[in-house]
Amino acid sequence: MSLSELRTKDVINLPDGRLLGKVIDLEFCAQDGCVEAIVVPGPFHVGQILKGERTGLVIPWPLIEKIGDDVVLVNLPQEG
């Protein structure tokens, strides 16, 4: 599967059913080239937009439960 294919999939958090967005980036291990995490858009503030900053929510690979035809299911711990 390519990054361009992953970018078309919605990322859903299983515990609360929340739509986290679409994959915007991947993180790799420099040593072995394995994917360590996916990145989805994170919360943003007006100041970040004005500065041109882009933040993302990093989801470690072990928290990905399933990559399907249309969605990526993840199991993020509950906030709170």
C-alpha positions, 0 to 999 in steps of 0.5 A: 500500500502506498502513502497516496492510497492511505491518504484517501482513507478516513481514520476512525478511533474505535473506543469513541467512534470519532473521525480523526481525519485522513492520513497526512504523513508517515513516520519511519525508523531511520535504521530499518525503514519500517513505518513507526506511526501515521499522522493525522491532522491535529487540533489547530489554533488561529495563530498556527494558521497565520504562521503557516505551522502544521501540527498533527496527531501521531498514532503509533503503528501498534495502535492501528487495529485494521486498515480496510478498503475505506478506513483505518481503525485505531485504538487510541486511549481515552482522553480525560 
